[in-house]
Amino acid sequence: MAHDHKLEIFRGLIKFKSNTEKIWGVLIFLTIVTGIEVVLGIYKPESLYVNFLGMKALNWIFIILTIVKAYYITWDFMHMRDETPALKRMVVWTAIFLICYLLFILLQEGGYVFDVYKDGYIKRDF
């Protein structure tokens, strides 16, 4: 690439950050988050089996950490950091809408399937 360094301004100090430093930073961050997920998946602490908003707290932690990793990968590897605010909003709002829609569909169908297994055939009129 023609530009190996990125200019960063932090509290009045100007610092050039190389692509190698950025890649190592991303690797370390994603490794830490993945390590937390793996440790929680192996040990499954009993204190996180509390129901919270219809799911166990442990499941919410996994979902949130996965979303954080996806956001960070998009932010760094897809270069969203350097895009215009309008494009950032379009990408984020579209993703949020699609995720909410997917969750709605999964919860609706999952509830129906649960009711069918529990009570037999159920007719739903929408």
HELIX and SHEET records of a PDB file:
HELIX    1   1 ASN A   19  TYR A   43  1                                  25    
HELIX    2   2 GLU A   46  LEU A   48  5                                   3    
HELIX    3   3 ALA A   57  PHE A   77  1                                  21    
HELIX    4   4 MET A   80  ASP A   82  5                                   3    
HELIX    5   5 PRO A   85  ASP A  119  1                                  35    
SHEET    1   A 2 HIS A   5  PHE A  10  0                                        
SHEET    2   A 2 LEU A  13  SER A  18 -1                                        
SHEET    1   B 2 ASN A  51  PHE A  52  0                                        
SHEET    2   B 2 MET A  55  LYS A  56 -1                                        
END                                                                             
